[in-house]
Every structure is written in C-alpha cells, then in structure tokens.
Amino acid sequence: MRQVVVLDALDECSKSDDVLRKVIRTWKDAMPAWLSLVVSTRPEGEIQRGITNNSLDSKVLELKDKENFRDIEKHIEHLLCDMKDTVEQMDVASCAKILSKRSEGLFLWASFLPETLNRMKEEK
C-alpha cells in the first residue's frame, strides 16, 4: 500500500536548501517505490533550483486556479456539514460556494471558518 510523507512549508525552514538537498539525496537513492514524498513550498530561489536541477516532478498550485477553488469549496462543504447546529444543512452547498469565493483561494482562510461561525452564533 502506498504511503506518503509530507514535508510542509519548506520555504519557512531556515536552511531549506540544505534540507531539500539532503532529503532528495536520501529519497532518490534509498526509499522504496511505495513511499512517496510530497513537499509544499513557495517556489523561491534555491528551492526552485533544487527542484529543477534534480528533475523532480512538481506542480505549482495557483491560488486562482479552478481546481484550487473546487477543492476549497469541497473542504468548506465538509466543514459545514459537521456544523449541524450552526448551519442549515439545506444551505451547505450554496454557503460553501459563496465562502470559497471569499477565501480568495486560501485554505488557511477556510480553516478559520468553524471557529468564526461558532463565535458568531454564540454572539447572536
């Protein structure tokens, strides 16, 4: 069965180019085929060169990409479905569509929704 290791926010690591170099070297030579590596990062200088120079498969996710908005909308739908006391379930799809547009493509924005909606409900 395929397993995945996620290395998130590589660009926020103080020695990101060194980490990338060591991880790639280890991964390419020693890791079994069933184990994959997913790295999230902004495409900055040394990191981008490391990806290019090592012929790594990469995909740049654009904030305004239709697929990104679709994923955020689905994520928000799931969040809202879990909030039965706060959101009318018949309104989930339409709310998710509106809120995904408001997110401007940022999953971080969507991650604050449950807390924000619950706080608004309590203040009502």
N, CA, C and O of each residue as an XYZ file, in Angstrom:
496
protein
N       0.834     -1.168      0.000
C       0.000      0.000      0.000
C       0.893      1.250      0.000
O       1.890      1.322      0.718
N       0.502      2.238     -0.833
C       1.285      3.475     -0.934
C       1.186      4.273      0.360
O       0.110      4.389      0.948
N       2.295      4.812      0.788
C       2.379      5.688      1.950
C       3.006      6.998      1.491
O       3.770      7.024      0.526
N       2.681      8.078      2.183
C       3.175      9.397      1.784
C       3.738     10.119      3.002
O       3.142     10.100      4.079
N       4.878     10.749      2.822
C       5.472     11.617      3.828
C       5.303     13.042      3.312
O       5.648     13.338      2.168
N       4.773     13.922      4.155
C       4.552     15.309      3.760
C       5.541     16.205      4.493
O       5.632     16.179      5.721
N       6.266     16.984      3.734
C       7.176     17.987      4.271
C       6.546     19.334      3.930
O       6.617     19.794      2.790
N       5.925     19.964      4.934
C       5.129     21.165      4.694
C       5.928     22.427      4.988
O       6.730     22.471      5.921
N       5.693     23.456      4.171
C       6.266     24.794      4.364
C       7.797     24.781      4.383
O       8.425     25.381      5.255
N       8.372     24.098      3.423
C       9.834     24.026      3.340
C      10.461     25.416      3.282
O      11.528     25.637      3.855
N       9.817     26.342      2.604
C      10.352     27.699      2.473
C      10.468     28.426      3.813
O      11.188     29.420      3.912
N       9.776     27.948      4.834
C       9.854     28.583      6.147
C      10.971     28.006      7.014
O      11.197     28.474      8.130
N      11.658     27.006      6.512
C      12.779     26.400      7.221
C      14.017     27.275      7.002
O      14.276     27.706      5.878
N      14.774     27.538      8.051
C      15.917     28.445      7.931
C      16.999     27.914      6.994
O      17.728     28.703      6.393
N      17.118     26.605      6.858
C      18.118     26.018      5.967
C      17.418     25.154      4.923
O      17.776     23.992      4.726
N      16.413     25.731      4.253
C      15.560     24.971      3.351
C      16.328     24.326      2.196
O      16.030     23.193      1.818
N      17.309     25.030      1.633
C      18.054     24.450      0.512
C      18.868     23.240      0.964
O      18.987     22.262      0.226
N      19.428     23.301      2.170
C      20.195     22.172      2.712
C      19.276     20.990      3.021
O      19.617     19.844      2.728
N      18.115     21.267      3.611
C      17.144     20.211      3.915
C      16.694     19.545      2.622
O      16.657     18.317      2.534
N      16.354     20.345      1.622
C      15.905     19.802      0.348
C      16.981     18.926     -0.284
O      16.689     17.838     -0.780
N      18.201     19.394     -0.265
C      19.304     18.638     -0.853
C      19.470     17.284     -0.150
O      19.592     16.255     -0.815
N      19.475     17.278      1.155
C      19.652     16.029      1.909
C      18.466     15.080      1.721
O      18.650     13.876      1.543
N      17.262     15.625      1.762
C      16.072     14.790      1.598
C      16.043     14.180      0.200
O      15.773     12.989      0.044
N      16.316     14.979     -0.795
C      16.296     14.463     -2.176
C      17.345     13.378     -2.352
O      17.063     12.329     -2.932
N      18.550     13.622     -1.859
C      19.616     12.628     -1.998
C      19.199     11.309     -1.352
O      19.370     10.244     -1.947
N      18.657     11.374     -0.147
C      18.222     10.171      0.558
C      17.049      9.520     -0.174
O      17.021      8.303     -0.357
N      16.110     10.318     -0.578
C      14.905      9.784     -1.195
C      15.201      9.066     -2.502
O      14.725      7.956     -2.741
N      15.990      9.715     -3.338
C      16.264      9.139     -4.665
C      17.023      7.815     -4.572
O      16.830      6.926     -5.401
N      17.872      7.691     -3.579
C      18.733      6.511     -3.511
C      18.209      5.399     -2.609
O      18.494      4.226     -2.850
N      17.451      5.749     -1.582
C      17.180      4.745     -0.558
C      15.712      4.393     -0.311
O      15.429      3.343      0.266
N      14.797      5.220     -0.720
C      13.402      4.977     -0.352
C      12.728      3.994     -1.305
O      12.966      4.023     -2.513
N      11.886      3.125     -0.751
C      11.168      2.162     -1.586
C      10.117      2.857     -2.460
O       9.678      3.962     -2.138
N       9.717      2.224     -3.550
C       8.787      2.814     -4.512
C       7.411      3.090     -3.904
O       6.700      3.980     -4.372
N       7.030      2.345     -2.875
C       5.704      2.531     -2.283
C       5.630      3.739     -1.350
O       4.550      4.104     -0.885
N       6.784      4.358     -1.078
C       6.834      5.509     -0.188
C       7.096      6.772     -1.009
O       8.122      6.886     -1.679
N       6.163      7.709     -0.949
C       6.289      8.947     -1.737
C       6.535     10.143     -0.827
O       6.229     10.119      0.365
N       7.088     11.173     -1.417
C       7.356     12.414     -0.702
C       6.577     13.540     -1.362
O       6.626     13.711     -2.580
N       5.857     14.308     -0.550
C       5.159     15.499     -1.023
C       5.731     16.666     -0.239
O       5.760     16.647      0.992
N       6.185     17.679     -0.960
C       6.774     18.857     -0.338
C       5.940     20.070     -0.723
O       5.665     20.292     -1.902
N       5.537     20.854      0.276
C       4.859     22.114     -0.031
C       5.840     23.250      0.263
O       6.534     23.256      1.280
N       5.871     24.196     -0.653
C       6.777     25.323     -0.516
C       6.383     26.412     -1.496
O       5.685     26.164     -2.479
N       6.831     27.597     -1.217
C       6.725     28.647     -2.233
C       7.925     28.445     -3.158
O       9.002     28.057     -2.706
N       7.739     28.705     -4.440
C       8.849     28.489     -5.379
C       9.901     29.598     -5.293
O       9.939     30.500     -6.131
N      10.742     29.517     -4.280
C      11.754     30.537     -4.049
C      13.134     30.047     -4.467
O      13.433     28.859     -4.357
N      13.961     30.947     -4.941
C      15.351     30.761     -5.318
C      15.951     29.374     -5.277
O      15.768     28.580     -6.201
N      16.673     29.081     -4.197
C      17.402     27.820     -4.059
C      16.475     26.607     -4.090
O      16.830     25.563     -4.637
N      15.303     26.745     -3.509
C      14.359     25.633     -3.506
C      13.945     25.307     -4.934
O      13.955     24.146     -5.343
N      13.584     26.332     -5.683
C      13.173     26.117     -7.071
C      14.315     25.504     -7.882
O      14.086     24.602     -8.688
N      15.524     25.980     -7.679
C      16.675     25.410     -8.391
C      16.884     23.943     -8.010
O      17.203     23.116     -8.864
N      16.702     23.624     -6.718
C      16.840     22.244     -6.261
C      15.825     21.333     -6.922
O      16.147     20.202     -7.285
N      14.620     21.810     -7.077
C      13.569     21.030     -7.734
C      13.909     20.835     -9.205
O      13.815     19.727     -9.731
N      14.302     21.910     -9.858
C      14.633     21.858    -11.293
C      15.877     21.016    -11.542
O      15.871     20.154    -12.421
N      16.942     21.249    -10.783
C      18.211     20.542    -11.001
C      18.122     19.046    -10.745
O      18.913     18.278    -11.292
N      17.176     18.625     -9.928
C      17.034     17.210     -9.614
C      15.911     16.542    -10.407
O      15.530     15.406    -10.127
N      15.394     17.254    -11.390
C      14.330     16.736    -12.262
C      13.177     16.134    -11.464
O      12.683     15.054    -11.788
N      12.763     16.829    -10.440
C      11.653     16.350     -9.613
C      10.318     16.723    -10.255
O      10.183     17.786    -10.860
N       9.343     15.842    -10.115
C       8.001     16.172    -10.571
C       7.469     17.251     -9.651
O       7.523     17.119     -8.428
N       6.962     18.307    -10.231
C       6.419     19.369     -9.391
C       5.176     19.954    -10.042
O       5.007     19.898    -11.260
N       4.335     20.501     -9.229
C       3.129     21.175     -9.700
C       2.970     22.433     -8.873
O       2.986     22.393     -7.642
N       2.818     23.536     -9.557
C       2.582     24.801     -8.884
C       1.076     24.986     -8.773
O       0.362     24.962     -9.775
N       0.607     25.169     -7.560
C      -0.813     25.405     -7.321
C      -1.043     26.905     -7.250
O      -0.543     27.582     -6.353
N      -1.792     27.403     -8.189
C      -2.101     28.827     -8.221
C      -3.347     29.091     -7.379
O      -4.302     28.316     -7.426
N      -3.344     30.170     -6.618
C      -4.483     30.500     -5.769
C      -5.778     30.613     -6.564
O      -6.829     30.164     -6.107
N      -5.710     31.203     -7.736
C      -6.916     31.466     -8.522
C      -7.285     30.306     -9.454
O      -8.202     30.433    -10.266
N      -6.583     29.194     -9.343
C      -6.843     28.031    -10.185
C      -8.227     27.443     -9.890
O      -8.632     27.360     -8.730
N      -8.952     27.036    -10.939
C     -10.291     26.461    -10.755
C     -10.265     25.229     -9.858
O     -11.155     25.037     -9.029
N      -9.243     24.396    -10.027
C      -9.127     23.186     -9.206
C      -8.942     23.540     -7.729
O      -9.493     22.870     -6.855
N      -8.181     24.575     -7.457
C      -7.969     25.009     -6.080
C      -9.287     25.468     -5.462
O      -9.612     25.093     -4.336
N     -10.048     26.283     -6.205
C     -11.340     26.740     -5.700
C     -12.308     25.580     -5.508
O     -13.083     25.571     -4.552
N     -12.270     24.600     -6.408
C     -13.132     23.423     -6.259
C     -12.769     22.672     -4.976
O     -13.649     22.262     -4.218
N     -11.467     22.498     -4.740
C     -11.019     21.793     -3.530
C     -11.420     22.544     -2.260
O     -11.861     21.935     -1.285
N     -11.265     23.865     -2.277
C     -11.651     24.662     -1.111
C     -13.154     24.570     -0.886
O     -13.610     24.441      0.251
N     -13.919     24.636     -1.963
C     -15.374     24.541     -1.834
C     -15.776     23.205     -1.213
O     -16.623     23.162     -0.321
N     -15.167     22.112     -1.685
C     -15.468     20.789     -1.114
C     -15.055     20.725      0.362
O     -15.780     20.177      1.192
N     -13.898     21.284      0.674
C     -13.419     21.308      2.057
C     -14.400     22.076      2.951
O     -14.732     21.629      4.049
N     -14.854     23.222      2.472
C     -15.804     24.030      3.242
C     -17.130     23.285      3.398
O     -17.751     23.335      4.460
N     -17.557     22.602      2.353
C     -18.782     21.800      2.450
C     -18.671     20.790      3.587
O     -19.595     20.640      4.386
N     -17.540     20.102      3.653
C     -17.325     19.116      4.724
C     -17.326     19.788      6.101
O     -17.903     19.265      7.055
N     -16.679     20.942      6.192
C     -16.671     21.663      7.468
C     -18.087     22.030      7.888
O     -18.468     21.849      9.045
N     -18.869     22.548      6.935
C     -20.221     22.988      7.244
C     -21.151     21.820      7.566
O     -22.046     21.946      8.402
N     -20.941     20.696      6.907
C     -21.749     19.504      7.202
C     -21.555     19.047      8.643
O     -22.467     18.493      9.256
N     -20.373     19.282      9.171
C     -20.080     18.899     10.557
C     -20.616     19.912     11.573
O     -20.514     19.707     12.783
N     -21.188     21.005     11.064
C     -21.669     22.071     11.944
C     -23.198     22.142     11.895
O     -23.766     23.209     11.660
N     -23.847     21.028     12.114
C     -25.306     20.924     12.001
C     -26.044     21.903     12.919
O     -27.145     22.338     12.584
N     -25.471     22.251     14.051
C     -26.110     23.178     14.983
C     -25.955     24.639     14.560
O     -26.645     25.519     15.073
N     -25.047     24.884     13.624
C     -24.747     26.254     13.232
C     -25.238     26.574     11.821
O     -25.646     27.703     11.549
N     -25.201     25.598     10.934
C     -25.525     25.822      9.528
C     -26.688     24.926      9.118
O     -26.678     23.721      9.369
N     -27.680     25.526      8.491
C     -28.794     24.744      7.943
C     -28.241     23.842      6.853
O     -27.618     24.318      5.904
N     -28.464     22.548      6.985
C     -27.854     21.588      6.060
C     -28.329     21.765      4.621
O     -27.594     21.432      3.691
N     -29.539     22.281      4.416
C     -30.015     22.500      3.054
C     -29.276     23.669      2.390
O     -29.333     23.823      1.170
N     -28.586     24.489      3.183
C     -27.858     25.647      2.654
C     -26.355     25.394      2.479
O     -25.626     26.278      2.029
N     -25.903     24.214      2.827
C     -24.461     23.933      2.834
C     -23.812     24.203      1.472
O     -22.798     24.898      1.406
N     -24.370     23.673      0.402
C     -23.747     23.816     -0.925
C     -23.656     25.281     -1.346
O     -22.610     25.722     -1.822
N     -24.734     26.033     -1.177
C     -24.702     27.441     -1.585
C     -23.760     28.256     -0.696
O     -23.050     29.137     -1.182
N     -23.757     27.961      0.602
C     -22.830     28.652      1.513
C     -21.374     28.344      1.157
O     -20.520     29.231      1.154
N     -21.112     27.079      0.859
C     -19.740     26.682      0.506
C     -19.273     27.403     -0.747
O     -18.115     27.809     -0.834
N     -20.151     27.563     -1.706
C     -19.789     28.264     -2.947
C     -19.433     29.723     -2.653
O     -18.423     30.230     -3.140
N     -20.264     30.389     -1.859
C     -20.020     31.792     -1.504
C     -18.733     31.933     -0.694
O     -17.901     32.795     -0.978
N     -18.579     31.085      0.305
C     -17.404     31.178      1.181
C     -16.114     30.826      0.461
O     -15.067     31.403      0.757
N     -16.168     29.893     -0.479
C     -14.948     29.556     -1.220
C     -14.484     30.748     -2.057
O     -13.282     30.964     -2.210
N     -15.419     31.516     -2.594
C     -15.039     32.729     -3.346
C     -14.420     33.762     -2.413
O     -13.449     34.432     -2.763
N     -14.998     33.880     -1.219
C     -14.460     34.826     -0.231
C     -13.052     34.457      0.219
O     -12.271     35.323      0.613
N     -12.734     33.173      0.159
C     -11.422     32.704      0.620
C     -10.284     33.201     -0.259
O      -9.127     33.212      0.162
N     -10.615     33.617     -1.495
C      -9.616     34.072     -2.468
C      -8.542     33.014     -2.704
O      -7.393     33.338     -3.001
N      -8.928     31.745     -2.567
C      -8.010     30.650     -2.862
C      -7.139     30.205     -1.699
O      -6.246     29.378     -1.883
N      -7.378     30.735     -0.509
C      -6.537     30.412      0.646
C      -7.204     29.380      1.557
O      -8.245     29.652      2.156
N      -6.606     28.213      1.657
C      -7.112     27.187      2.562
C      -7.014     27.659      4.013
O      -7.852     27.302      4.842
N      -6.014     28.446      4.315
C      -5.860     28.950      5.680
C      -7.104     29.737      6.093
O      -7.577     29.612      7.223
N      -7.624     30.543      5.178
C      -8.846     31.299      5.446
C      -9.972     30.344      5.806
O     -10.690     30.559      6.783
N     -10.124     29.296      5.020
C     -11.188     28.311      5.248
C     -11.009     27.604      6.590
O     -11.995     27.217      7.218
N      -9.782     27.434      7.032
C      -9.538     26.716      8.285
C     -10.075     27.481      9.503
O     -10.313     26.889     10.556
N     -10.264     28.798      9.354
C     -10.783     29.607     10.460
C     -12.314     29.629     10.503
O     -12.893     30.148     11.457
N     -12.969     29.080      9.495
C     -14.423     29.152      9.415
C     -15.156     28.553     10.615
O     -16.011     29.228     11.189
N     -14.861     27.320     11.016
C     -15.628     26.753     12.126
C     -15.596     27.628     13.384
O     -16.633     27.891     13.993
N     -14.420     28.065     13.756
C     -14.285     28.893     14.956
C     -15.045     30.211     14.787
O     -15.744     30.653     15.698
N     -14.902     30.829     13.624
C     -15.564     32.107     13.367
C     -17.085     31.964     13.381
O     -17.779     32.767     14.004
N     -17.601     30.949     12.699
C     -19.053     30.739     12.651
C     -19.612     30.406     14.027
O     -20.683     30.887     14.397
N     -18.899     29.594     14.778
C     -19.352     29.255     16.136
C     -19.360     30.487     17.034
O     -20.275     30.671     17.837
N     -18.346     31.326     16.896
C     -18.280     32.548     17.703
C     -19.438     33.480     17.337
O     -20.057     34.084     18.214
N     -19.729     33.594     16.024
C     -20.831     34.440     15.589
C     -22.166     33.912     16.117
O     -23.043     34.688     16.497
N     -22.306     32.606     16.135
C     -23.550     32.002     16.639
C     -23.714     32.306     18.131
O     -24.813     32.625     18.584
N     -22.625     32.208     18.889
C     -22.675     32.477     20.332
C     -23.000     33.935     20.623
O     -23.697     34.244     21.590
N     -22.493     34.828     19.783
C     -22.718     36.263     19.999
C     -24.135     36.688     19.639
O     -24.601     37.732     20.093
N     -24.823     35.892     18.830
C     -26.176     36.214     18.390
C     -27.162     36.259     19.474
O     -28.339     36.520     19.227
